[in-house]
Amino acid sequence: MNPQAPVRAADDAWFTVVYYRFRAWRGERPFWAGLFTALGGVPIAYFPYADLRLGNITIAMATTAGAGSLIIGILLITLGIALWFQQAMRVFAGVAAILLALVSLPVSNLGGFFLGFLFSLLGGALALSWAPGKPEEAQPQDAETAEAHGFAGGSLPFPGPRDTETDYATEKTAHADGGRNSAG
């Protein structure tokens, strides 16, 4: 199957049509940056409020900075989703994700046990490095075609000799050395 071929619903199954549309949508935005940033916010927000039950024993991960962890996690999730729908704010979202990931280290159980920290850091770096694609401009077929287009208008694409300049200018004539005359 050619991924660049047009997809028609009558020819392909609905799953293939959805896949190609999602792939085109994903290619126009920093998708992976948003995904990693949002995934990094989940463990940062979750671990301070989680508890582990082993039989009759309950181990709580609660810290005094639980509200700060929740705010950092929700902000990272929001930045990740915003990267998908507002591509213009990718630089702000990338810097904010990196800063929030760094702040989560002391605030939120070592950044969600380094899992949320690493995902958020990676997502922020991807957001900063992403650039929108530009369509390629049409290039002339060959050098002869380009030369024909350049001379067809009658003017040269670069400055030509003036009417007063000659091809045989020497140091003794008025036209040599930028018009200075070496008389005498």
C-alpha positions as CSV (number, residue, x, y, z in Angstrom):
1,M,0.0,0.0,0.0
2,N,1.4,3.4,-1.0
3,P,1.1,5.8,2.0
4,Q,1.0,8.8,-0.4
5,A,-1.9,7.5,-2.5
6,P,-5.2,9.2,-2.0
7,V,-7.5,7.3,0.4
8,R,-11.1,6.9,-0.6
9,A,-13.7,5.4,1.8
10,A,-15.2,3.2,-1.0
11,D,-11.8,1.5,-1.7
12,D,-10.4,1.0,1.8
13,A,-11.7,-0.2,5.1
14,W,-12.7,2.4,7.6
15,F,-9.7,1.6,9.8
16,T,-7.3,2.4,7.0
17,V,-9.1,5.7,6.3
18,V,-8.9,6.6,10.0
19,Y,-5.3,5.6,10.2
20,Y,-4.3,7.8,7.2
21,R,-6.3,10.8,8.4
22,F,-4.7,10.4,11.9
23,R,-1.3,10.1,10.3
24,A,-1.8,13.3,8.3
25,W,-3.1,15.1,11.4
26,R,-0.1,13.9,13.4
27,G,2.4,15.1,10.8
28,E,1.2,18.7,11.0
29,R,1.9,19.2,14.7
30,P,4.4,18.3,17.5
31,F,2.5,15.1,18.3
32,W,5.2,13.2,20.2
33,A,6.1,16.2,22.2
34,G,2.6,16.6,23.4
35,L,2.2,12.9,24.1
36,F,5.4,12.7,26.2
37,T,4.6,15.9,28.0
38,A,1.1,14.8,28.9
39,L,2.3,11.3,29.9
40,G,5.0,12.9,32.1
41,G,2.3,14.8,34.0
42,V,0.3,11.7,35.0
43,P,2.9,10.1,37.4
44,I,3.8,13.5,38.9
45,A,0.1,14.1,39.7
46,Y,-0.7,10.5,40.7
47,F,2.1,9.3,43.0
48,P,1.6,11.8,45.9
49,Y,-2.0,10.7,46.3
50,A,-1.5,6.9,45.6
51,D,-1.4,4.3,48.3
52,L,-0.2,0.7,48.0
53,R,-2.1,-2.0,49.9
54,L,-0.3,-5.2,50.9
55,G,-2.8,-7.3,52.7
56,N,-3.7,-5.3,55.9
57,I,-0.9,-2.9,55.5
58,T,-1.4,0.4,53.6
59,I,1.6,2.3,52.4
60,A,0.8,5.9,51.6
61,M,3.0,8.1,49.3
62,A,1.4,11.3,50.6
63,T,3.8,14.2,51.0
64,T,3.4,17.7,52.3
65,A,3.6,19.1,48.8
66,G,0.7,17.1,47.4
67,A,-1.1,20.2,46.1
68,G,2.0,21.4,44.3
69,S,2.4,18.0,42.7
70,L,-1.2,18.0,41.5
71,I,-0.8,21.5,40.0
72,I,2.5,20.6,38.3
73,G,0.9,17.4,36.9
74,I,-2.2,19.1,35.6
75,L,-0.2,21.9,34.0
76,L,2.0,19.3,32.2
77,I,-1.1,17.4,30.9
78,T,-2.6,20.7,29.8
79,L,0.6,21.8,28.0
80,G,0.8,18.4,26.3
81,I,-2.7,18.7,24.9
82,A,-2.2,22.3,24.0
83,L,0.8,21.3,21.9
84,W,-1.5,19.2,19.8
85,F,-4.0,22.0,19.0
86,Q,-1.9,25.2,19.2
87,Q,1.3,24.6,17.3
88,A,2.3,28.3,17.6
89,M,2.9,28.0,21.3
90,R,5.4,25.2,21.0
91,V,8.4,27.2,22.3
92,F,6.5,28.5,25.3
93,A,5.1,25.0,26.1
94,G,8.5,23.4,25.6
95,V,10.3,25.8,28.0
96,A,7.4,25.6,30.5
97,A,7.5,21.7,30.4
98,I,11.2,21.6,31.0
99,L,10.9,24.1,34.0
100,L,8.0,22.2,35.5
101,A,9.8,18.9,35.1
102,L,12.8,20.4,37.0
103,V,10.6,21.8,39.7
104,S,8.9,18.4,40.1
105,L,12.1,16.8,41.3
106,P,12.0,18.3,44.8
107,V,8.2,18.8,45.0
108,S,6.7,15.6,43.8
109,N,8.5,12.4,45.0
110,L,11.6,12.9,42.7
111,G,9.4,13.9,39.8
112,G,7.1,10.9,39.9
113,F,10.0,8.6,40.7
114,F,12.0,10.0,37.7
115,L,9.3,8.6,35.3
116,G,7.3,11.8,35.0
117,F,10.5,13.9,35.1
118,L,12.1,12.1,32.1
119,F,8.9,12.0,30.0
120,S,8.3,15.7,30.7
121,L,11.8,16.6,29.9
122,L,11.8,14.7,26.7
123,G,8.4,16.2,25.7
124,G,9.7,19.7,26.3
125,A,12.9,19.1,24.3
126,L,10.9,17.7,21.4
127,A,8.5,20.7,21.5
128,L,11.5,23.1,21.3
129,S,13.1,21.2,18.4
130,W,10.0,20.7,16.3
131,A,9.5,23.0,13.3
132,P,6.6,23.0,10.9
133,G,7.3,21.6,7.5
134,K,7.5,23.8,4.4
135,P,6.3,22.7,1.0
136,E,9.0,22.4,-1.6
137,E,9.1,25.0,-4.3
138,A,9.0,23.9,-8.0
139,Q,12.5,23.7,-9.4
140,P,13.3,24.3,-13.2
141,Q,13.7,21.1,-15.2
142,D,17.3,21.6,-16.2
143,A,20.0,24.2,-16.6
144,E,18.9,25.0,-20.2
145,T,15.4,25.8,-19.1
146,A,16.6,28.0,-16.3
147,E,18.9,29.8,-18.7
148,A,16.1,30.3,-21.2
149,H,13.8,31.8,-18.4
150,G,16.6,34.1,-17.3
151,F,17.3,35.6,-20.8
152,A,13.8,35.5,-22.2
153,G,12.9,38.9,-20.7
154,G,15.8,40.6,-22.5
155,S,17.6,41.6,-19.3
156,L,20.4,39.7,-17.7
157,P,20.0,38.3,-14.2
158,F,23.2,40.0,-13.2
159,P,24.7,43.5,-14.0
160,G,26.3,43.6,-17.4
161,P,28.9,46.0,-18.9
162,R,28.0,49.6,-19.2
163,D,28.0,51.4,-22.6
164,T,31.2,53.4,-21.7
165,E,33.2,50.4,-20.5
166,T,35.3,48.4,-22.9
167,D,36.7,44.9,-22.8
168,Y,40.2,46.0,-23.3
169,A,40.6,48.4,-20.3
170,T,44.1,48.7,-19.0
171,E,45.8,50.5,-16.2
172,K,46.5,53.5,-18.5
173,T,42.9,54.1,-19.5
174,A,40.2,56.0,-17.7
175,H,38.1,52.9,-17.2
176,A,40.6,50.9,-15.2
177,D,40.6,50.8,-11.4
178,G,37.0,52.0,-10.9
179,G,37.3,55.0,-13.3
180,R,40.5,56.6,-11.9
181,N,42.9,57.9,-14.6
182,S,46.6,57.4,-14.1
183,A,47.6,60.3,-16.4
184,G,51.1,61.6,-16.1
